[in-house]
C-alpha cells in the first residue's frame, strides 16, 4: 500500500499559535490538532501554563520549552498576525480543526481498507467503526461549556417542575419504582438482575410496553429469545391468556379474537426488536445510531460479546458494561440491561446484593441504577423489587404483584 500523505496546514497552525502568544491565550483545540511537532510542543506548553494559572507570554513559553524549540522560532510566530481579532482567531481555529478531522478520517479509512483485505473481515464492524469516528468528529470531546450559560436554563426547568410536577424520565408503569427513580432517565445505565426464571424479561417487556404506549420509541436487543417468542409474551401480557395455552394452541374462539385484537393494537406500537445471539457493543451502537430509539433494552448482558482480546470473561463483561454506559450518555437515552446473578447467589434464597452480579467487574460501578427481582418462594405472588443502587435517588424495596400466568408485574395497592 502506498504511503499516505496526511492532510495538514502548517501555516495555519503557526498563524494560530502566533495569535495565542500575542493575546496570552491557551489552545481551544485538542493538542493533537497541531500536526507539526514543534507546534504541538508550543501548544502543549500554552495549555500547561493555563492549567497551572501562570502568565502566558513569550518569556514563560520559552522558559518552559527549555531549548526544545529555538527561541527565534517562537519570536517569529509573533510577526505572523498583526492584530489577532476574535474573528481571525476563530478562522484559524476552524481551519486547524478541519485539517485535524480530515487526518482522522484519512487514518480511519486507511485502517478500514487494510482490514477489509483480511480473511475474517467483518463489513458491519468496519462500517460501525467508520460511523463512530464520524460521530466523534461531529461531536468533539473538548466541548467545555461555561456554567453561566446553563444555570438560567436549569433553574427554569426546576421551577417549571415545581409548577407542573412530572417525572422527567420514561415511566415504567410501576408507581413506587417511578417515584424512586423519577422514571428511566436519559443517559442512565439501568441494570435489572435476578436468578433464572425470576421474571427479568417479563419486567423488561412490561416496561417496554408502558413506554411504547406513551409514544416512546423502544428498541429491544434480544440475545436469548427470538422475535416471535418475545411477541408471544407481549400478547400474553396484553390479553391475560396463559402462556402455555397460547403456545399449545389450546384456545377458545373468544381467546383467538382477543389475541387478534391485541395483535392489531400492538402492531401499531413504536417497538423494534433485534434478535441476535452474541451481538457486540459495536453492532449495538450501529443499530441505535440508525433507529434513534428513546429507550434501549438489552436481554441480556452475559450473552453479548466484545471485539478484542481479554484476559478473562470478567474483563470482557466489564468492557461491555462501560460501553453500554457510554452509549447511554452519548445518545442521551436510558439503556436498560438485564443481567444474571452469579452461581453463589442462585444457590440460596437470600436477597441478592451488588456483589452477586455475575462476572460483575465494573457493572455495579458503571450502572446508575441496579434493580434486583427477589421472590421469597418460587410460587410467590408478591415479589420484591430491590433498588440496590440509585445514583440520583433513594434505595429500598418495593413490593409488586407477580402474575405468573400472564408473565406480568403489577402495582400492589395496600388498603
C-alpha positions, 0 to 999 in steps of 0.5 A: 500500500502506498504511503499516505500523505496526511492532510495538514496546514502548517501555516495555519497552525503557526498563524494560530499559535502566533495569535495565542502568544500575542493575546496570552491565550491557551489552545481551544483545540485538542493538542493533537490538532497541531500536526507539526511537532514543534507546534504541538510542543508550543501548544502543549506548553500554552495549555500547561501554563493555563492549567497551572494559572501562570502568565502566558507570554513569550518569556514563560513559553520559552522558559518552559520549552527549555531549548526544545524549540529555538527561541527565534522560532517562537519570536517569529510566530509573533510577526505572523498576525498583526492584530489577532481579532476574535474573528481571525482567531476563530478562522484559524481555529476552524481551519486547524480543526478541519485539517485535524478531522480530515487526518482522522478520517484519512487514518480511519479509512486507511485502517478500514481498507487494510482490514477489509483485505483480511480473511475474517473481515467483518463489513458491519464492524468496519462500517460501525467503526467508520460511523463512530469516528464520524460521530466523534468528529461531529461531536468533539470531546473538548466541548467545555461549556461555561456554567453561566450559560446553563444555570438560567436554563436549569433553574427554569426547568426546576421551577417549571417542575415545581409548577407542573410536577412530572417525572422527567424520565420514561415511566415504567408503569410501576408507581413506587419504582417511578417515584424512586427513580423519577422514571428511566432517565436519559443517559442512565445505565439501568441494570435489572438482575435476578436468578433464572426464571425470576421474571427479568424479561417479563419486567423488561417487556412490561416496561417496554410496553408502558413506554411504547404506549406513551409514544416512546420509541423502544428498541429491544436487543434480544440475545436469548429469545427470538422475535416471535417468542418475545411477541408471544409474551407481549400478547400474553401480557396484553390479553391475560391468556396463559402462556402455555395455552397460547403456545399449545394452541389450546384456545377458545374462539373468544381467546383467538379474537382477543389475541387478534385484537391485541395483535392489531393494537400492538402492531401499531406500537413504536417497538423494534426488536433485534434478535441476535445471539452474541451481538457486540457493543459495536453492532449495538451502537450501529443499530441505535445510531440508525433507529434513534430509539428513546429507550434501549433494552438489552436481554441480556448482558452475559450473552453479548460479546466484545471485539478484542482480546481479554484476559478473562470473561470478567474483563470482557463483561466489564468492557461491555458494561462501560460501553453500554454506559457510554452509549447511554450518555452519548445518545442521551437515552436510558439503556436498560440491561438485564443481567444474571446473578452469579452461581453463589447467589442462585444457590440460596434464597437470600436477597441478592446484593451488588456483589452477586452480579455475575462476572460483575467487574465494573457493572455495579460501578458503571450502572446508575441504577441496579434493580434486583427481582427477589421472590421469597418462594418460587410460587410467590405472588408478591415479589420484591423489587430491590433498588440496590443502587440509585445514583440520583435517588433513594434505595429500598424495596418495593413490593409488586404483584407477580402474575405468573400466568400472564408473565406480568408485574403489577402495582400492589395497592395496600388498603 
